[in-house]
Amino acid sequence: MGGMSLIFLLFITIIVMILAISKLKIHPFLAILGVTLLFGLIAGIPLVNKTVDGKTVNGIATVIGLGFSGIFTSIGIVIILGALIGTVIEATGAAFKLADMVIKIVGPKNPVLAVQLMGWVVSIPVFCDSGFVILNPIRKALVKKTRVSSVSMSIALSLGLYASHVFIPPTPGPIAAAQNLGLADHLLLVMGMGALCSIPALIGAYFFSKYIGTKVKSKEDIDIGATTQSYEELVKSYGTLPSSFLALAPILLPILCMALGSIASMAKWSGFTGEICRFFGAPIIALGVGVLFAVWQIASVGKLGKFSDITNDTLKIVGPILFITAAGGVLGTVIANTQIVPYIRENAKSIATVGILFPFLLSAILKTAQGSSTVALVTTSGILFPMLAVLGLDTPVRAALCVMAIAAGSMTVSHANDSYFWVVTNFGGMTPEQGYKVQTLGSFVQGICAMAGVFVFSLIF
């Protein structure tokens, strides 16, 4: 099959995958694996392993197995440990401590900015869906305390959570995208680039939040006073909260460990010191350190007996994400074993003109069609890995920018096929129609602002 025919086949494969997930309601894991198998067979990957001209050509089953196991080998444990840290932060009430710290920094006169930054910080290890549910009582208490628009506060929290959820590891989406694009040893770079690229997204989200609150009034804006605990009562209901150090440690220490490992590698430190730094800088070990401090955190508030249940709950949540992530890796591996890559190399000049915008557009199409930001991040990165050199994105920094472009697309847009849309709409006291005006439009504005920032940074880096 010729190169152009393969690209057309890949386009059809993506459409079928989107329809299978969004319209037929097939689980993303099965949908991605199913269309990948068909794509590989039609594209000419042999049924079984063969020897051609003295070289072994893997059959479709072997290719799928390699793609699947590769993801679990590299980031499976990282995803589990990151999610476990997030769950502990939820259970101990450390989120309240983090919220208070952000509010003290920003000031009580800027509640919209405070709640947005609170979401941005908390969602670094916590999924945006659960982050909104956990922080929503704080948001409601702040609405009662400050009398600021509930809609403004809801969308500010939503988009603050969203920014770090798609841009900054250790959430699974950006970790998987980084792995798929060959950045497993450069997670600190991805974290730093994610923090940088989330700034334009946060700026756009802040001004949109302030604006939309003057245009849309939710039911909560009317009856918030009668239905919400005071902030002080809410915090008191959690009992003893962890100290500021223990609230921050599970998030901050893994980042510091990975930073130390990256410094050791770049500086080429040798001997015992270099080995120790690189050991603790490995993502699995760094997040393991975070888990140890999370155990200390939960013990400090007298809830250590619940740690086993918290671990079980985390594994139940993470399981489907791991399998979807692995399925996305399979698709990328299958694509890499077809003739698409040689064809793209032969036509590099025409494709390279699209540059950094191509990852954004592909990810935005996948996100809008099937709803999951994680699926969009994983699938798009898997598709793009064979094309990095053609797009001029094959250095670590440029590949990290590609992850950022994919991340910007993965938030564009959140609507009815996205579970997060319903979390924000329902917990924010909005109707579905209001949700389209607030969450859908807000995620569009944030995605465009984020991509504009990525484009500017691509000109610099």
QUIBELNOR-V172103 format. One record per residue. N is the residue number from 1. D_LAST is the distance of its C-alpha to the last C-alpha in whole Angstrom. Layout:
[[N | D_LAST] [N | D_LAST]]
This chain:
[[1 | 38] [2 | 35] [3 | 31] [4 | 32] [5 | 35] [6 | 32] [7 | 30] [8 | 32] [9 | 34] [10 | 31] [11 | 30] [12 | 34] [13 | 33] [14 | 31] [15 | 33] [16 | 36] [17 | 34] [18 | 33] [19 | 37] [20 | 38] [21 | 36] [22 | 37] [23 | 40] [24 | 42] [25 | 41] [26 | 40] [27 | 38] [28 | 35] [29 | 35] [30 | 38] [31 | 37] [32 | 34] [33 | 36] [34 | 38] [35 | 36] [36 | 34] [37 | 38] [38 | 39] [39 | 36] [40 | 36] [41 | 39] [42 | 39] [43 | 36] [44 | 38] [45 | 38] [46 | 41] [47 | 43] [48 | 44] [49 | 42] [50 | 43] [51 | 43] [52 | 42] [53 | 43] [54 | 43] [55 | 40] [56 | 40] [57 | 38] [58 | 38] [59 | 40] [60 | 38] [61 | 40] [62 | 38] [63 | 35] [64 | 35] [65 | 36] [66 | 33] [67 | 31] [68 | 33] [69 | 33] [70 | 30] [71 | 28] [72 | 31] [73 | 31] [74 | 27] [75 | 27] [76 | 30] [77 | 31] [78 | 28] [79 | 29] [80 | 32] [81 | 32] [82 | 29] [83 | 32] [84 | 34] [85 | 33] [86 | 32] [87 | 36] [88 | 37] [89 | 35] [90 | 37] [91 | 40] [92 | 41] [93 | 40] [94 | 37] [95 | 35] [96 | 37] [97 | 37] [98 | 33] [99 | 34] [100 | 36] [101 | 33] [102 | 31] [103 | 33] [104 | 34] [105 | 31] [106 | 30] [107 | 34] [108 | 37] [109 | 37] [110 | 33] [111 | 34] [112 | 32] [113 | 29] [114 | 31] [115 | 31] [116 | 28] [117 | 26] [118 | 29] [119 | 28] [120 | 25] [121 | 26] [122 | 29] [123 | 27] [124 | 24] [125 | 27] [126 | 30] [127 | 30] [128 | 29] [129 | 33] [130 | 35] [131 | 32] [132 | 34] [133 | 37] [134 | 37] [135 | 36] [136 | 38] [137 | 41] [138 | 39] [139 | 38] [140 | 41] [141 | 43] [142 | 40] [143 | 41] [144 | 45] [145 | 44] [146 | 42] [147 | 43] [148 | 40] [149 | 39] [150 | 39] [151 | 37] [152 | 34] [153 | 35] [154 | 35] [155 | 32] [156 | 30] [157 | 30] [158 | 30] [159 | 26] [160 | 25] [161 | 27] [162 | 25] [163 | 21] [164 | 21] [165 | 23] [166 | 21] [167 | 18] [168 | 19] [169 | 21] [170 | 24] [171 | 25] [172 | 25] [173 | 23] [174 | 20] [175 | 21] [176 | 23] [177 | 20] [178 | 18] [179 | 21] [180 | 21] [181 | 18] [182 | 18] [183 | 17] [184 | 20] [185 | 19] [186 | 16] [187 | 17] [188 | 16] [189 | 13] [190 | 14] [191 | 16] [192 | 13] [193 | 11] [194 | 14] [195 | 15] [196 | 12] [197 | 13] [198 | 16] [199 | 17] [200 | 16] [201 | 19] [202 | 21] [203 | 21] [204 | 22] [205 | 25] [206 | 26] [207 | 27] [208 | 28] [209 | 30] [210 | 32] [211 | 33] [212 | 34] [213 | 37] [214 | 38] [215 | 39] [216 | 40] [217 | 42] [218 | 43] [219 | 46] [220 | 45] [221 | 45] [222 | 48] [223 | 50] [224 | 47] [225 | 49] [226 | 52] [227 | 50] [228 | 47] [229 | 48] [230 | 47] [231 | 44] [232 | 46] [233 | 48] [234 | 45] [235 | 44] [236 | 48] [237 | 48] [238 | 46] [239 | 48] [240 | 46] [241 | 42] [242 | 40] [243 | 39] [244 | 36] [245 | 35] [246 | 36] [247 | 34] [248 | 31] [249 | 31] [250 | 31] [251 | 28] [252 | 26] [253 | 28] [254 | 26] [255 | 23] [256 | 24] [257 | 25] [258 | 22] [259 | 20] [260 | 23] [261 | 23] [262 | 19] [263 | 20] [264 | 23] [265 | 21] [266 | 18] [267 | 21] [268 | 23] [269 | 26] [270 | 29] [271 | 33] [272 | 34] [273 | 31] [274 | 28] [275 | 30] [276 | 31] [277 | 27] [278 | 26] [279 | 29] [280 | 28] [281 | 25] [282 | 26] [283 | 25] [284 | 29] [285 | 30] [286 | 28] [287 | 29] [288 | 32] [289 | 32] [290 | 31] [291 | 34] [292 | 37] [293 | 36] [294 | 36] [295 | 40] [296 | 40] [297 | 39] [298 | 42] [299 | 44] [300 | 44] [301 | 45] [302 | 48] [303 | 47] [304 | 46] [305 | 49] [306 | 47] [307 | 44] [308 | 45] [309 | 45] [310 | 42] [311 | 41] [312 | 43] [313 | 41] [314 | 38] [315 | 38] [316 | 40] [317 | 37] [318 | 34] [319 | 36] [320 | 36] [321 | 32] [322 | 32] [323 | 34] [324 | 32] [325 | 29] [326 | 31] [327 | 32] [328 | 28] [329 | 27] [330 | 30] [331 | 29] [332 | 26] [333 | 28] [334 | 31] [335 | 28] [336 | 27] [337 | 31] [338 | 31] [339 | 31] [340 | 28] [341 | 25] [342 | 27] [343 | 28] [344 | 24] [345 | 23] [346 | 26] [347 | 25] [348 | 21] [349 | 20] [350 | 22] [351 | 20] [352 | 17] [353 | 17] [354 | 17] [355 | 14] [356 | 12] [357 | 15] [358 | 18] [359 | 17] [360 | 17] [361 | 21] [362 | 22] [363 | 22] [364 | 23] [365 | 26] [366 | 27] [367 | 27] [368 | 29] [369 | 31] [370 | 32] [371 | 31] [372 | 29] [373 | 26] [374 | 26] [375 | 27] [376 | 25] [377 | 22] [378 | 24] [379 | 25] [380 | 22] [381 | 20] [382 | 23] [383 | 23] [384 | 20] [385 | 20] [386 | 21] [387 | 19] [388 | 16] [389 | 16] [390 | 17] [391 | 15] [392 | 12] [393 | 11] [394 | 13] [395 | 11] [396 | 11] [397 | 7] [398 | 7] [399 | 11] [400 | 10] [401 | 9] [402 | 12] [403 | 14] [404 | 13] [405 | 14] [406 | 17] [407 | 18] [408 | 18] [409 | 20] [410 | 22] [411 | 23] [412 | 24] [413 | 27] [414 | 30] [415 | 33] [416 | 37] [417 | 35] [418 | 33] [419 | 35] [420 | 33] [421 | 34] [422 | 38] [423 | 37] [424 | 35] [425 | 38] [426 | 41] [427 | 40] [428 | 39] [429 | 43] [430 | 41] [431 | 43] [432 | 41] [433 | 41] [434 | 39] [435 | 37] [436 | 36] [437 | 35] [438 | 34] [439 | 32] [440 | 31] [441 | 30] [442 | 28] [443 | 26] [444 | 25] [445 | 24] [446 | 22] [447 | 20] [448 | 20] [449 | 18] [450 | 16] [451 | 15] [452 | 14] [453 | 12] [454 | 10] [455 | 10] [456 | 9] [457 | 6] [458 | 5] [459 | 6] [460 | 4] [461 | 0]]
